[in-house]
C-alpha cells in the first residue's frame, strides 16, 4: 500500500479534528492521500451498514432465534450448543466494534463505539453493555432458555 507522511493528519481531519487548510490542499494534490481519504469514507459507510445489520430488531428476532434453535436441535449437540451460539454472536459483535475502533483510530475520540441507548420489547430479554478501557463495547442479550422455546 502506498504511504505518505501526511496520512495521519488526513485521518485526524476525517475523524473530526478542526479543518486544516494545509491538509485540504495536500489531499487535493496528493493521489495517495486522496485515495486514502476515499477508502476511509467507504470504510465508514461499510461499517455503518454492518452496524445496522448487527442490531437485532424485533422484526428480525424470529430468524435470529430460529438460528439459535437450529443450533440446539442438531442431533449430535446437547444443550450447551445454545450458549455456544450466543457466544459466537457476542464474538461477532465484539469483532465488528473492535474493527471500527482500529480503522478510525487517531487522536480524536471514537464516539461510534459508545452505545447511547438500547431497549427491547422482548419478554424476559435483558440487554447489557460493557465498555472496556480499550474502548471496546460489548453488548449482551440475555434470555432464559425457557423464553427461547
Ligand atoms: Zn499525501
Backbone and ligand atoms as CSV (ligand in chain L), in Angstrom:
chain,resi,resn,atom,element,x,y,z
A,1,UNK,N,N,0.846,-1.192,0.000
A,1,UNK,CA,C,0.000,0.000,0.000
A,1,UNK,C,C,0.884,1.245,0.000
A,2,UNK,N,N,0.519,2.224,-0.806
A,2,UNK,CA,C,1.266,3.476,-0.837
A,2,UNK,C,C,1.143,4.202,0.489
A,3,UNK,N,N,2.151,4.993,0.768
A,3,UNK,CA,C,2.150,5.679,2.047
A,3,UNK,C,C,2.610,7.124,1.852
A,4,UNK,N,N,2.166,7.966,2.758
A,4,UNK,CA,C,2.543,9.370,2.702
A,4,UNK,C,C,2.587,9.880,4.130
A,5,UNK,N,N,3.539,10.738,4.426
A,5,UNK,CA,C,3.696,11.163,5.819
A,5,UNK,C,C,2.525,12.025,6.291
A,6,UNK,N,N,1.674,12.471,5.357
A,6,UNK,CA,C,0.511,13.293,5.736
A,6,UNK,C,C,-0.691,12.443,6.172
A,7,UNK,N,N,-0.599,11.131,5.959
A,7,UNK,CA,C,-1.790,10.298,6.144
A,7,UNK,C,C,-2.399,10.417,7.540
A,8,UNK,N,N,-1.559,10.505,8.567
A,8,UNK,CA,C,-2.077,10.630,9.932
A,8,UNK,C,C,-2.916,11.909,10.080
A,9,UNK,N,N,-2.441,12.991,9.468
A,9,UNK,CA,C,-3.186,14.262,9.560
A,9,UNK,C,C,-4.487,14.188,8.778
A,10,UNK,N,N,-4.427,13.488,7.635
A,10,UNK,CA,C,-5.650,13.299,6.850
A,10,UNK,C,C,-6.674,12.524,7.685
A,11,UNK,N,N,-6.193,11.455,8.370
A,11,UNK,CA,C,-7.089,10.657,9.209
A,11,UNK,C,C,-7.669,11.490,10.348
A,12,UNK,N,N,-6.834,12.345,10.952
A,12,UNK,CA,C,-7.304,13.180,12.052
A,12,UNK,C,C,-8.434,14.096,11.583
A,13,UNK,N,N,-8.272,14.688,10.392
A,13,UNK,CA,C,-9.317,15.549,9.834
A,13,UNK,C,C,-10.589,14.748,9.585
A,14,UNK,N,N,-10.399,13.526,9.035
A,14,UNK,CA,C,-11.547,12.665,8.760
A,14,UNK,C,C,-12.274,12.337,10.058
A,15,UNK,N,N,-11.537,12.209,11.158
A,15,UNK,CA,C,-12.130,11.861,12.452
A,15,UNK,C,C,-12.753,13.057,13.149
A,16,UNK,N,N,-12.745,14.217,12.521
A,16,UNK,CA,C,-13.459,15.349,13.089
A,16,UNK,C,C,-12.565,16.387,13.740
A,17,UNK,N,N,-11.236,16.303,13.517
A,17,UNK,CA,C,-10.353,17.358,14.013
A,17,UNK,C,C,-10.709,18.645,13.262
A,18,UNK,N,N,-10.394,19.808,13.838
A,18,UNK,CA,C,-10.728,21.074,13.166
A,18,UNK,C,C,-10.150,21.108,11.754
A,19,UNK,N,N,-10.919,21.646,10.819
A,19,UNK,CA,C,-10.483,21.700,9.422
A,19,UNK,C,C,-9.128,22.385,9.328
A,20,UNK,N,N,-8.259,21.785,8.511
A,20,UNK,CA,C,-6.899,22.291,8.364
A,20,UNK,C,C,-6.668,22.572,6.876
A,21,UNK,N,N,-6.601,23.847,6.478
A,21,UNK,CA,C,-6.448,24.179,5.043
A,21,UNK,C,C,-5.220,23.512,4.433
A,22,UNK,N,N,-4.152,23.357,5.211
A,22,UNK,CA,C,-2.935,22.733,4.680
A,22,UNK,C,C,-3.209,21.287,4.307
A,23,UNK,N,N,-3.971,20.578,5.144
A,23,UNK,CA,C,-4.298,19.178,4.862
A,23,UNK,C,C,-5.208,19.101,3.643
A,24,UNK,N,N,-6.183,20.023,3.573
A,24,UNK,CA,C,-7.094,20.009,2.417
A,24,UNK,C,C,-6.334,20.254,1.117
A,25,UNK,N,N,-5.404,21.224,1.142
A,25,UNK,CA,C,-4.599,21.497,-0.051
A,25,UNK,C,C,-3.772,20.270,-0.407
A,26,UNK,N,N,-3.185,19.641,0.602
A,26,UNK,CA,C,-2.340,18.482,0.335
A,26,UNK,C,C,-3.162,17.332,-0.258
A,27,UNK,N,N,-4.320,17.076,0.335
A,27,UNK,CA,C,-5.156,15.967,-0.133
A,27,UNK,C,C,-5.590,16.186,-1.586
A,28,UNK,N,N,-5.841,17.449,-1.941
A,28,UNK,CA,C,-6.249,17.752,-3.318
A,28,UNK,C,C,-5.111,17.470,-4.299
A,29,UNK,N,N,-3.863,17.616,-3.828
A,29,UNK,CA,C,-2.712,17.478,-4.727
A,29,UNK,C,C,-2.080,16.092,-4.668
A,30,UNK,N,N,-2.335,15.324,-3.597
A,30,UNK,CA,C,-1.624,14.058,-3.389
A,30,UNK,C,C,-2.548,12.876,-3.672
A,31,UNK,N,N,-2.272,12.100,-4.717
A,31,UNK,CA,C,-3.151,10.961,-5.050
A,31,UNK,C,C,-3.171,9.912,-3.940
A,32,UNK,N,N,-2.063,9.750,-3.219
A,32,UNK,CA,C,-2.016,8.749,-2.143
A,32,UNK,C,C,-3.021,9.122,-1.054
A,33,UNK,N,N,-2.999,10.380,-0.618
A,33,UNK,CA,C,-3.894,10.808,0.457
A,33,UNK,C,C,-5.344,10.907,-0.025
A,34,UNK,N,N,-5.539,11.297,-1.278
A,34,UNK,CA,C,-6.896,11.355,-1.829
A,34,UNK,C,C,-7.503,9.957,-1.825
A,35,UNK,N,N,-6.713,8.948,-2.237
A,35,UNK,CA,C,-7.198,7.564,-2.264
A,35,UNK,C,C,-7.445,7.075,-0.836
A,36,UNK,N,N,-6.559,7.467,0.084
A,36,UNK,CA,C,-6.705,7.044,1.480
A,36,UNK,C,C,-7.998,7.611,2.080
A,37,UNK,N,N,-8.251,8.880,1.795
A,37,UNK,CA,C,-9.464,9.523,2.308
A,37,UNK,C,C,-10.712,8.838,1.745
A,38,UNK,N,N,-10.665,8.506,0.448
A,38,UNK,CA,C,-11.794,7.829,-0.184
A,38,UNK,C,C,-12.005,6.454,0.455
A,39,UNK,N,N,-10.915,5.756,0.744
A,39,UNK,CA,C,-11.017,4.434,1.389
A,39,UNK,C,C,-11.635,4.577,2.774
A,40,UNK,N,N,-11.244,5.626,3.511
A,40,UNK,CA,C,-11.811,5.861,4.845
A,40,UNK,C,C,-13.316,6.100,4.753
A,41,UNK,N,N,-13.732,6.877,3.744
A,41,UNK,CA,C,-15.172,7.155,3.575
A,41,UNK,C,C,-15.935,5.874,3.276
A,42,UNK,N,N,-15.370,5.057,2.373
A,42,UNK,CA,C,-16.033,3.787,2.033
A,42,UNK,C,C,-16.096,2.885,3.260
A,43,UNK,N,N,-15.014,2.863,4.027
A,43,UNK,CA,C,-14.949,2.041,5.236
A,43,UNK,C,C,-16.039,2.466,6.214
A,44,UNK,N,N,-16.168,3.784,6.412
A,44,UNK,CA,C,-17.163,4.278,7.369
A,44,UNK,C,C,-18.570,3.902,6.909
A,45,UNK,N,N,-18.822,4.022,5.594
A,45,UNK,CA,C,-20.133,3.648,5.059
A,45,UNK,C,C,-20.374,2.163,5.263
A,46,UNK,N,N,-19.343,1.353,5.035
A,46,UNK,CA,C,-19.468,-0.091,5.220
A,46,UNK,C,C,-19.729,-0.448,6.665
A,47,UNK,N,N,-19.022,0.200,7.568
A,47,UNK,CA,C,-19.212,-0.076,8.993
A,47,UNK,C,C,-20.614,0.318,9.422
A,48,UNK,N,N,-21.118,1.427,8.892
A,48,UNK,CA,C,-22.478,1.850,9.235
A,48,UNK,C,C,-23.475,0.783,8.803
A,49,UNK,N,N,-23.258,0.200,7.606
A,49,UNK,CA,C,-24.160,-0.850,7.123
A,49,UNK,C,C,-24.087,-2.066,8.022
A,50,UNK,N,N,-22.884,-2.438,8.438
A,50,UNK,CA,C,-22.724,-3.598,9.325
A,50,UNK,C,C,-23.394,-3.318,10.659
A,51,UNK,N,N,-23.207,-2.104,11.177
A,51,UNK,CA,C,-23.765,-1.778,12.484
A,51,UNK,C,C,-25.278,-1.916,12.464
A,52,UNK,N,N,-25.906,-1.517,11.359
A,52,UNK,CA,C,-27.356,-1.648,11.262
A,52,UNK,C,C,-27.740,-3.119,11.268
A,53,UNK,N,N,-26.991,-3.923,10.502
A,53,UNK,CA,C,-27.304,-5.341,10.411
A,53,UNK,C,C,-27.084,-6.056,11.740
A,54,UNK,N,N,-26.109,-5.594,12.524
A,54,UNK,CA,C,-25.779,-6.285,13.764
A,54,UNK,C,C,-26.849,-6.118,14.835
A,55,UNK,N,N,-27.597,-5.035,14.773
A,55,UNK,CA,C,-28.601,-4.858,15.809
A,55,UNK,C,C,-29.805,-5.720,15.477
A,56,UNK,N,N,-30.263,-6.477,16.443
A,56,UNK,CA,C,-31.347,-7.416,16.219
A,56,UNK,C,C,-32.660,-6.718,16.583
A,57,UNK,N,N,-33.401,-6.329,15.581
A,57,UNK,CA,C,-34.681,-5.690,15.845
A,57,UNK,C,C,-35.727,-6.764,16.142
A,58,UNK,N,N,-36.853,-6.322,16.634
A,58,UNK,CA,C,-37.902,-7.278,16.951
A,58,UNK,C,C,-38.372,-8.020,15.700
A,59,UNK,N,N,-38.342,-7.332,14.543
A,59,UNK,CA,C,-38.771,-7.980,13.302
A,59,UNK,C,C,-37.803,-9.089,12.911
A,60,UNK,N,N,-36.503,-8.869,13.181
A,60,UNK,CA,C,-35.504,-9.872,12.816
A,60,UNK,C,C,-35.413,-10.978,13.855
A,61,UNK,N,N,-35.982,-10.754,15.011
A,61,UNK,CA,C,-35.716,-11.663,16.119
A,61,UNK,C,C,-36.168,-13.092,15.868
A,62,UNK,N,N,-37.326,-13.310,15.230
A,62,UNK,CA,C,-37.713,-14.716,14.979
A,62,UNK,C,C,-36.633,-15.481,14.211
A,63,UNK,N,N,-36.045,-14.849,13.184
A,63,UNK,CA,C,-34.991,-15.520,12.411
A,63,UNK,C,C,-33.757,-15.737,13.269
A,64,UNK,N,N,-33.443,-14.748,14.072
A,64,UNK,CA,C,-32.300,-14.836,14.982
A,64,UNK,C,C,-32.457,-16.017,15.934
A,65,UNK,N,N,-33.645,-16.142,16.523
A,65,UNK,CA,C,-33.886,-17.227,17.465
A,65,UNK,C,C,-33.980,-18.570,16.742
A,66,UNK,N,N,-34.493,-18.546,15.486
A,66,UNK,CA,C,-34.565,-19.793,14.725
A,66,UNK,C,C,-33.141,-20.320,14.486
A,67,UNK,N,N,-32.240,-19.415,14.205
A,67,UNK,CA,C,-30.844,-19.813,14.014
A,67,UNK,C,C,-30.277,-20.452,15.269
A,68,UNK,N,N,-30.592,-19.884,16.410
A,68,UNK,CA,C,-30.125,-20.450,17.677
A,68,UNK,C,C,-30.752,-21.821,17.893
A,69,UNK,N,N,-32.064,-21.908,17.611
A,69,UNK,CA,C,-32.759,-23.172,17.854
A,69,UNK,C,C,-32.200,-24.284,16.964
A,70,UNK,N,N,-31.897,-23.935,15.702
A,70,UNK,CA,C,-31.304,-24.937,14.811
A,70,UNK,C,C,-29.975,-25.422,15.373
A,71,UNK,N,N,-29.265,-24.523,16.009
A,71,UNK,CA,C,-28.008,-24.915,16.652
A,71,UNK,C,C,-28.248,-25.883,17.796
A,72,UNK,N,N,-29.324,-25.642,18.545
A,72,UNK,CA,C,-29.623,-26.506,19.700
A,72,UNK,C,C,-30.055,-27.886,19.236
A,73,UNK,N,N,-30.873,-27.902,18.171
A,73,UNK,CA,C,-31.559,-29.142,17.852
A,73,UNK,C,C,-30.761,-30.067,16.952
A,74,UNK,N,N,-29.570,-29.661,16.555
A,74,UNK,CA,C,-28.731,-30.596,15.807
A,74,UNK,C,C,-28.475,-31.808,16.678
A,75,UNK,N,N,-28.705,-33.014,16.136
A,75,UNK,CA,C,-28.739,-34.223,16.943
A,75,UNK,C,C,-27.491,-34.442,17.799
A,76,UNK,N,N,-26.306,-34.182,17.215
A,76,UNK,CA,C,-25.105,-34.532,17.977
A,76,UNK,C,C,-24.765,-33.490,19.045
A,77,UNK,N,N,-25.584,-32.461,19.108
A,77,UNK,CA,C,-25.300,-31.441,20.115
A,77,UNK,C,C,-26.232,-31.596,21.310
A,78,UNK,N,N,-25.779,-31.202,22.456
A,78,UNK,CA,C,-26.677,-31.136,23.598
A,78,UNK,C,C,-26.882,-29.678,23.985
A,79,UNK,N,N,-27.493,-29.418,25.115
A,79,UNK,CA,C,-27.972,-28.076,25.407
A,79,UNK,C,C,-26.879,-27.027,25.529
A,80,UNK,N,N,-25.622,-27.394,25.657
A,80,UNK,CA,C,-24.575,-26.366,25.726
A,80,UNK,C,C,-24.443,-25.646,24.386
A,81,UNK,N,N,-24.992,-26.232,23.300
A,81,UNK,CA,C,-24.960,-25.583,21.991
A,81,UNK,C,C,-25.591,-24.211,22.024
A,82,UNK,N,N,-26.625,-24.078,22.817
A,82,UNK,CA,C,-27.303,-22.785,22.952
A,82,UNK,C,C,-26.328,-21.688,23.366
A,83,UNK,N,N,-25.544,-21.970,24.381
A,83,UNK,CA,C,-24.613,-20.942,24.865
A,83,UNK,C,C,-23.463,-20.754,23.902
A,84,UNK,N,N,-23.098,-21.827,23.203
A,84,UNK,CA,C,-22.032,-21.692,22.208
A,84,UNK,C,C,-22.466,-20.721,21.110
A,85,UNK,N,N,-23.714,-20.835,20.652
A,85,UNK,CA,C,-24.227,-19.958,19.596
A,85,UNK,C,C,-24.267,-18.521,20.099
A,86,UNK,N,N,-24.745,-18.326,21.313
A,86,UNK,CA,C,-24.801,-16.968,21.877
A,86,UNK,C,C,-23.395,-16.378,21.980
A,87,UNK,N,N,-22.433,-17.207,22.373
A,87,UNK,CA,C,-21.059,-16.710,22.482
A,87,UNK,C,C,-20.540,-16.277,21.118
A,88,UNK,N,N,-20.857,-17.047,20.079
A,88,UNK,CA,C,-20.436,-16.685,18.730
A,88,UNK,C,C,-21.029,-15.339,18.337
A,89,UNK,N,N,-22.298,-15.137,18.658
A,89,UNK,CA,C,-22.943,-13.866,18.346
A,89,UNK,C,C,-22.227,-12.730,19.057
A,90,UNK,N,N,-21.931,-12.933,20.324
A,90,UNK,CA,C,-21.229,-11.895,21.094
A,90,UNK,C,C,-19.865,-11.634,20.482
A,91,UNK,N,N,-19.182,-12.701,20.072
A,91,UNK,CA,C,-17.856,-12.535,19.466
A,91,UNK,C,C,-17.955,-11.726,18.182
A,92,UNK,N,N,-18.986,-11.977,17.384
A,92,UNK,CA,C,-19.157,-11.231,16.128
A,92,UNK,C,C,-19.362,-9.752,16.424
A,93,UNK,N,N,-20.143,-9.443,17.437
A,93,UNK,CA,C,-20.363,-8.047,17.803
A,93,UNK,C,C,-19.055,-7.397,18.236
A,94,UNK,N,N,-18.287,-8.118,19.039
A,94,UNK,CA,C,-17.024,-7.561,19.529
A,94,UNK,C,C,-16.095,-7.290,18.358
A,95,UNK,N,N,-16.018,-8.222,17.416
A,95,UNK,CA,C,-15.140,-8.045,16.260
A,95,UNK,C,C,-15.571,-6.827,15.450
A,96,UNK,N,N,-16.870,-6.671,15.218
A,96,UNK,CA,C,-17.349,-5.542,14.423
A,96,UNK,C,C,-16.976,-4.227,15.091
A,97,UNK,N,N,-17.202,-4.129,16.374
A,97,UNK,CA,C,-16.924,-2.886,17.090
A,97,UNK,C,C,-15.423,-2.632,17.154
A,98,UNK,N,N,-14.654,-3.684,17.415
A,98,UNK,CA,C,-13.205,-3.522,17.540
A,98,UNK,C,C,-12.604,-3.098,16.207
A,99,UNK,N,N,-13.093,-3.657,15.106
A,99,UNK,CA,C,-12.575,-3.311,13.781
A,99,UNK,C,C,-12.774,-1.828,13.511
A,100,UNK,N,N,-13.935,-1.336,13.840
A,100,UNK,CA,C,-14.227,0.072,13.619
A,100,UNK,C,C,-13.288,0.943,14.437
A,101,UNK,N,N,-13.050,0.548,15.686
A,101,UNK,CA,C,-12.193,1.335,16.556
A,101,UNK,C,C,-10.786,1.441,15.969
A,102,UNK,N,N,-10.304,0.335,15.381
A,102,UNK,CA,C,-8.951,0.341,14.822
A,102,UNK,C,C,-8.874,1.269,13.607
A,103,UNK,N,N,-9.832,1.162,12.696
A,103,UNK,CA,C,-9.752,1.920,11.450
A,103,UNK,C,C,-9.983,3.402,11.659
A,104,UNK,N,N,-10.738,3.766,12.665
A,104,UNK,CA,C,-10.987,5.186,12.871
A,104,UNK,C,C,-10.047,5.740,13.940
A,105,UNK,N,N,-8.971,5.013,14.211
A,105,UNK,CA,C,-8.032,5.411,15.254
A,105,UNK,C,C,-7.405,6.761,14.987
A,106,UNK,N,N,-6.603,7.199,15.912
A,106,UNK,CA,C,-6.022,8.528,15.795
A,106,UNK,C,C,-6.217,9.245,17.114
A,107,UNK,N,N,-6.112,10.550,17.097
A,107,UNK,CA,C,-6.168,11.268,18.355
A,107,UNK,C,C,-7.594,11.626,18.752
A,108,UNK,N,N,-8.503,11.681,17.767
A,108,UNK,CA,C,-9.876,12.071,18.101
A,108,UNK,C,C,-10.587,10.941,18.836
A,109,UNK,N,N,-11.510,11.259,19.730
A,109,UNK,CA,C,-12.259,10.209,20.418
A,109,UNK,C,C,-13.126,9.427,19.437
A,110,UNK,N,N,-13.297,8.149,19.700
A,110,UNK,CA,C,-14.080,7.288,18.810
A,110,UNK,C,C,-15.485,7.202,19.375
A,111,UNK,N,N,-16.336,8.104,18.922
A,111,UNK,CA,C,-17.679,8.168,19.510
A,111,UNK,C,C,-18.563,7.005,19.058
A,112,UNK,N,N,-18.272,6.467,17.865
A,112,UNK,CA,C,-19.175,5.468,17.301
A,112,UNK,C,C,-19.225,4.187,18.126
A,113,UNK,N,N,-18.234,3.941,18.978
A,113,UNK,CA,C,-18.262,2.706,19.751
A,113,UNK,C,C,-19.023,2.873,21.063
A,114,UNK,N,N,-19.507,4.093,21.318
A,114,UNK,CA,C,-20.274,4.269,22.541
A,114,UNK,C,C,-21.735,3.936,22.268
A,115,UNK,N,N,-22.273,3.063,23.101
A,115,UNK,CA,C,-23.683,2.720,22.962
A,115,UNK,C,C,-24.478,3.747,23.757
A,116,UNK,N,N,-25.306,4.513,23.053
A,116,UNK,CA,C,-26.028,5.573,23.747
A,116,UNK,C,C,-27.280,5.046,24.424
A,117,UNK,N,N,-27.950,4.119,23.780
A,117,UNK,CA,C,-29.135,3.558,24.402
A,117,UNK,C,C,-29.468,2.230,23.757
A,118,UNK,N,N,-30.201,1.414,24.491
A,118,UNK,CA,C,-30.707,0.189,23.887
A,118,UNK,C,C,-31.949,-0.219,24.666
A,119,UNK,N,N,-32.807,-0.940,23.985
A,119,UNK,CA,C,-34.025,-1.382,24.640
A,119,UNK,C,C,-34.570,-2.574,23.874
A,120,UNK,N,N,-35.455,-3.300,24.471
A,120,UNK,CA,C,-36.112,-4.398,23.787
A,120,UNK,C,C,-37.506,-4.581,24.377
A,121,UNK,N,N,-38.421,-4.989,23.513
A,121,UNK,CA,C,-39.767,-5.297,23.983
A,121,UNK,C,C,-39.921,-6.786,24.244
A,122,UNK,N,N,-38.854,-7.535,24.012
A,122,UNK,CA,C,-38.940,-8.980,24.197
A,122,UNK,C,C,-39.143,-9.314,25.670
A,123,UNK,N,N,-40.078,-10.179,25.908
A,123,UNK,CA,C,-40.337,-10.556,27.293
A,123,UNK,C,C,-39.175,-11.373,27.832
A,124,UNK,N,N,-38.701,-10.979,28.973
A,124,UNK,CA,C,-37.658,-11.750,29.640
A,124,UNK,C,C,-36.257,-11.490,29.120
A,125,UNK,N,N,-36.138,-10.684,28.034
A,125,UNK,CA,C,-34.803,-10.409,27.498
A,125,UNK,C,C,-34.199,-9.218,28.234
A,126,UNK,N,N,-32.888,-9.308,28.434
A,126,UNK,CA,C,-32.204,-8.252,29.142
A,126,UNK,C,C,-31.009,-7.855,28.281
A,127,UNK,N,N,-30.808,-6.562,28.100
A,127,UNK,CA,C,-29.693,-6.090,27.276
A,127,UNK,C,C,-28.725,-5.349,28.178
A,128,UNK,N,N,-27.466,-5.734,28.106
A,128,UNK,CA,C,-26.433,-5.079,28.906
A,128,UNK,C,C,-25.281,-4.666,28.005
A,129,UNK,N,N,-24.579,-3.616,28.380
A,129,UNK,CA,C,-23.349,-3.278,27.665
A,129,UNK,C,C,-22.230,-3.110,28.678
A,130,UNK,N,N,-21.039,-3.329,28.177
A,130,UNK,CA,C,-19.853,-3.097,28.993
A,130,UNK,C,C,-18.828,-2.406,28.120
A,131,UNK,N,N,-18.288,-1.304,28.603
A,131,UNK,CA,C,-17.282,-0.577,27.834
A,131,UNK,C,C,-15.935,-0.740,28.520
A,132,UNK,N,N,-15.009,-1.357,27.807
A,132,UNK,CA,C,-13.688,-1.596,28.391
A,132,UNK,C,C,-12.836,-0.344,28.277
A,133,UNK,N,N,-11.708,-0.348,28.995
A,133,UNK,CA,C,-10.799,0.804,28.937
A,133,UNK,C,C,-10.211,0.967,27.541
A,134,UNK,N,N,-10.147,-0.130,26.772
A,134,UNK,CA,C,-9.603,-0.056,25.410
A,134,UNK,C,C,-10.614,0.533,24.440
A,135,UNK,N,N,-11.822,0.815,24.906
A,135,UNK,CA,C,-12.819,1.409,24.032
A,135,UNK,C,C,-13.655,0.388,23.280
A,136,UNK,N,N,-13.565,-0.887,23.664
A,136,UNK,CA,C,-14.381,-1.905,23.011
A,136,UNK,C,C,-15.671,-2.069,23.817
A,137,UNK,N,N,-16.792,-1.873,23.134
A,137,UNK,CA,C,-18.071,-2.022,23.801
A,137,UNK,C,C,-18.660,-3.383,23.473
A,138,UNK,N,N,-19.060,-4.108,24.500
A,138,UNK,CA,C,-19.668,-5.418,24.316
A,138,UNK,C,C,-21.150,-5.306,24.651
A,139,UNK,N,N,-21.992,-5.874,23.785
A,139,UNK,CA,C,-23.427,-5.861,24.020
A,139,UNK,C,C,-23.887,-7.291,24.264
A,140,UNK,N,N,-24.598,-7.489,25.363
A,140,UNK,CA,C,-25.146,-8.801,25.663
A,140,UNK,C,C,-26.659,-8.771,25.517
A,141,UNK,N,N,-27.198,-9.821,24.935
A,141,UNK,CA,C,-28.632,-10.045,25.007
A,141,UNK,C,C,-28.821,-11.317,25.828
A,142,UNK,N,N,-29.488,-11.187,26.951
A,142,UNK,CA,C,-29.656,-12.328,27.839
A,142,UNK,C,C,-31.109,-12.742,27.852
A,143,UNK,N,N,-31.341,-14.021,27.596
A,143,UNK,CA,C,-32.693,-14.565,27.703
A,143,UNK,C,C,-32.588,-15.896,28.420
A,144,UNK,N,N,-33.563,-16.199,29.227
A,144,UNK,CA,C,-33.550,-17.520,29.844
A,144,UNK,C,C,-33.935,-18.532,28.781
A,145,UNK,N,N,-33.493,-19.773,28.955
A,145,UNK,CA,C,-33.729,-20.807,27.955
A,145,UNK,C,C,-35.236,-21.049,27.787
A,146,UNK,N,N,-35.991,-20.872,28.842
A,146,UNK,CA,C,-37.444,-21.102,28.783
A,146,UNK,C,C,-38.107,-20.146,27.793
A,147,UNK,N,N,-37.592,-18.900,27.700
A,147,UNK,CA,C,-38.223,-17.922,26.821
A,147,UNK,C,C,-37.897,-18.188,25.352
A,148,UNK,N,N,-36.853,-18.979,25.095
A,148,UNK,CA,C,-36.440,-19.228,23.723
A,148,UNK,C,C,-37.341,-20.253,23.069
A,149,UNK,N,N,-37.839,-21.202,23.869
A,149,UNK,CA,C,-38.598,-22.318,23.282
A,149,UNK,C,C,-40.094,-22.056,23.245
L,1,ZN,ZN,ZN,-0.125,12.678,0.840
